[in-house]
Each structure stands twice: as C-alpha cells, then as structure tokens.
Amino acid sequence: MDPEPADVLARVEHFHDAVPRDAARAEDVGPLVLFVREGAGFPFYARPRIDGTAPPSAADIAAVRDRQRELGLPETFEWLHERQPGLLSVARSAGLTVLEAPLMVLDRAALPAPEQLSDVPVRVLSPSASDFGAALAVRRAVAAIGFGAPGTARGPAGPAERDATTVELTDEVLAEERIRARDGRRLSALAGTPQEGALASGMAMRVGAVAEIAGVATLPSARRRGLGAAVTAALAGRLLADGVDLVFLSAGSEEIARVYLRAGFRRIGTACIAGPTATLG
C-alpha cells in the first residue's frame, strides 16, 4: 500500500531541510532558515523551519532578503505549498515571483526500463570509472545548455554548444563529487551515443531512504527522443536498487511534468520556488 500523501510530503520537507546541512551553515531568521554554503558551489535557499511554530510573514521574508543581500546570495526561497498553504500569497505580497512546480513521486510499479522510453543508451556514472571527472563535466555542460532553452521543444543548440561549454572540474570539486557518489549521496547519469556524445543528463541527491531526481536536461537538438524520461527512469531504478523507498522530483512546468509521467511518476503536490523576477528568469 502506498503511504498517505501527508506522510510523503513530511518526508520530502525533511529531505529539503537535511540536504544542505552537510555543505552549509543554517541561520535561523524567525520562522525561516537560511542555508549558507560553506565553500564553492551553487548557493542554497531559505525555507520554513521544520520546528517553526508560526507561519512566515512578509516581514520575515524581508529580513531574510536583507541577510541574503548582505552575504551576496540569491534572494531565493523554497517550500511545499501543502505544508505552508498561506506562504504563497505572503511571498507574492512581499514582491517575490513564485514558480509553482508540480511535485511528483515515483510509483515503483509504473517504472519502465530506460530502453522502453528511448533507444539511446543511458549510463549511470561510477565514481571508480577512469572518466568520472570528464563525464561529470559533460553532465554539467548538457544541463547548462538544456536549461538555457527551457521547455521540451527542439532547437538548434547541440553537441557543438555542449563541447564549447564543458569546463574541466577542479581537483577540489572532483574530490567532493567522488566522495558523495561513493557514499550514495549523489548519483549522475548521461544518455548518448558514440557518434553524438552525451545528449541528456540528470542527477539525484539522497538522504537516507529518500532521494530527489534533479537537473534532468536534454540538448535542444536531441529533444523529442524520450531522453529525459529515460535518464529519469535509469536514475530511479538505480536508487530503488540501492535501497531508496521514496523517489521524488519537481517539474519545471506542467508540460515537463508529462515527461515524468512516462517514467512512472505521479503528482502529489506543489513545490514553490520564489525569488525576484530576474532571479527566476
């Protein structure tokens, strides 16, 4: 029997609170917590405190934004709408733009094999592989090109743009990625052919028995070939095999959510991502 949606949402919320804590310090600002990354890497967000007793107000959001500006951080916030239903209107009244992203969980009985979704092979990266660092660099480049052209429509950007965007990882970043991959906290995948190289990529983050698939992207020139769904299915299958019992993701739009439906995911709620309009693009 599938768990109740409220139980799933509680586990997802605790995951989002836990993920930044091994790479960031947490600063409590009233009922919100701001995660400040220690060292290099993509900056984290602010979100409602797990132990908060009152809903955040517009003044609380303003206080966090002041602190984010003081630290030179993006003014971004994330939360689950079903867990904080009043925060959507508060965030908008505070001048933030809010993306309402479909929150989806894996129905393991509906998970297809990657080869049922695309004839392009998918490779889950091994941290012991000799090309692990090079493959991670390509994964990042594919994501940069893919997210630079949002949506599912085909476009001109392809392997040439991927290659021009690929940057070798520093020794420090590679060492951190290898550690996270070896202990199961990070999983990466690439889909591609020998002739074309990597065409789609994705990753997953894990805390205990919960994992989030994120960063699934396809080069615009390779879209409409089932690659995003195949990468998602490959990651989900590996996570289940490794003992994860809750796999979830947030889709960037209803259109993109349909891709994940093909990979065995179903919608259970809404993940809110807020920031100034320029930040959210």
N, C-alpha and C positions, 0 to 999 in steps of 0.2 A: 504494500500500500504506500502511495506517495505521501510524504509529510504534508501537514497543513501549510497553506501559503504563509500564514503568520510566522510559523516556525522557520520557514525558509528565509523570509525577509529578516528575521532576527539574526540568523547565521550570516547572511550577506552583510548586514550592518556591522557585525563584529569583525568580519573579514576586512572591511574597508577601514576600520579603526586599527586593526592589527598590522596590515601590510606596511604602512610607512614606518613603524616603530623601530625596525632594525636598521633604518638608514636615516632617521630624522629624530629631532627632539620635538616633544609635544609641548606647546604652550597653551594653557587654558586661558581663554578670554571669555569670562562669563559662562554662558551655556554652550559656547563653541570651543573647539580645539583646533589650533593651527599647527600643522606639521611643517617643520623647518628642516630641510635636508642638510645633513652634515657632509660636506664634500661635494664633488662634482655629480651631476646627474639632473634628470628632469625634476623640476620643483613640484612639491606636493600641494595639497589643497587644505582648506579649512572645512570642518563639518561639525554637526551637533555632537556634543559629548555623549558617550554611551551612558554615563551616570548622571546626565543632566536632569534636573527636576522641573525646569521651566522652558517653554519654547523660546527660541531666539527672537529678539526684537530687531527693529531697524537700527536702533542704537547699538546693539551688539554687533550687527554686521558692519556698521560704520567703524566701530572700534577695531575689529579685525582688519578691515581695509586700511586703516591708519597704520597698523602694525606691519601689514604686508608691504605697504609703500616704504615704510621706514627700513625694512630689510631688503628692499628691491625685488620683491616677489610678485608674481602674478596675483591679481585680486580674484582668485577662483574659490568656489565653494561647491561641495557635493553633498547630496543627501538622498534618501529614499522617500519618495512622496508619501507612500502609505504609512511610513513611520513618523513623518513630520508633515501632516497634511496642510497645516497653516503656514508653513515656511515659504511656499511658492508665492503667495501674494505679498508676504513681508519682503522677500528678496526683490520682487519687482518694484514695490513701493520705495525700496532703498536705492533704486536706479540700476539694478542689475538685469541683464538679459539671461533668461533661463532656457536651456535646452532640455526638453522633456524626452528622454531616451527610453525606448522600450527595454524593460528589464526582463531577461529571458533565462530560463533554466533548462537544463538538459533532461529530456525524458529518455532514459537509457534504453528503453525498449524500442524507441524510434530511431536510435542512432544507426545510420547507414555506414558501410565501409567507404573509405575515401574513393576507391575505384568505381563505386556506384554513382558518384557525383561528377567525376571528371576522368578523362583518360590520361591526364598529366600526372606523373608520379609525385607523391608528397614524401618528404624526408623530415623526420623529427631529429633534430641535431643532437649529437652525442658530445658531451664535454671532453671525452677522451679522443675524439677524432682529430687528426692532424690539421684539418682545415677548419676547426671550430671557430677560430677567431675571424678568418676570412668570411665564413658563412654568416656569422653574426653581423659583420659589417654590411654584407649584401642585404640581410634581412632588414636592417635599419634603412638602407637606401631604398628598397622596394616600398617600405612603409612611407618614407618621405615623399616619394613620387605619387603613390596611391592616394594618400591623404591630401596631397596638394591639388588633386582633382576629385572632389567629393562625389559620392553617388555611385551608380552602377553602370552608367553609360560608357561606351567605348570612346577612346580618344587617341590622340597621336603619340603621347609620351609612352616610351617603351624601353627596351634594353639599352639603347644608347644613353638615354637620360639616367637610367639606373646606374650605369657604369660611371658616368660623369659625377654622380652624387656619392658614390661609395668612398668612404674615408676609413682608413685603417684605424682600428681601435688602439688606444694607448695600452701599455702593459698593465697599468693600474685598473683600467676598466675591464680589460680581458680577464684579469685575475679574479675580479669580483664576480663577473658573469660566470666564470667556470665554477667558482665555489657555489654559487646559487643553483647552477644546473646540477652539480654533483649531489647536493643535499635535497634536491627535489623542489626547491622554492621557485625555480624558473624553468620554463620549457619553451623551446623555439622550434619553428617548422618553416620549411621552404617547399614550394611546388615549382617545378620547372622541367626543362628538357635539356639534353646535351647541346642541342643546336641553339636554343634560345636563352639558356641560362635560367636563373630564378625569375619567375613571373608573379608569384604571390608569396606572402609571408604572414606569419602570425606568431603569437606568444601566449603563454599562460603564466599566472602567478599563483602560488599555492601557500596556504597556511593550514596546516593540519589536514583535515579531510575535506576542505573547501578550496576550490580553485576558480579563478576568473580567467576567461579567454579574452584577450585584448589585442589591439594593434593588427587585426586581420586586414590586409590590404592587397590589392591586385594592380599591377601596372595597367593603366587605361587601355593600352593597345591589346591586352590579353583578356579583357573582360568578356563576359557572356560565355565563358567556357567552363563554369562550375568550379573555378579555382578557390574562391573564398570559402564556399561550403565544404570543399574537400579538405582544405587546410584546417578548418574548424573541426571537422569530423575526426581528422587524424590526431589533433591535439586532445580532443575529448576522449577518444579511445585510449590513448596512452595514459591520460590522467586516471581513467577508471581502472586500467590495468595496474596502476601504481597505488591503488587504494583510496582514491578520492571518491566520496559519495555524493557530493554536491558540486556541479559544474554550472557556472552562470556566466552571462555576458550582458553588456549594454549595447544596443544597436544605435547607430547614429541617426536613424530615421525609420519611419515605417517601411520605406522602400528597402532599406538594408535589412530590416528585420525579416523580410521574406526570404532572404538568402539563408538566414539561420534556421528558419522553419524547415528548410530542406535538409538541414544537418541534425534534425531531431530536437530542436529547442522550441519551447512554448513560452508565451508571455505570462508573467505573474505580477507585474507592477511597472513602476516608472522610476528611473534614476534621473535625478535633477542635477544638472551641471550649470553653474551660474558664474557670471563674470561680466565685466564691461563688454559692450558690444564688440569693440575692436579685438578683445581677447578671444572671444568665441568665434570670430570670423563671420 
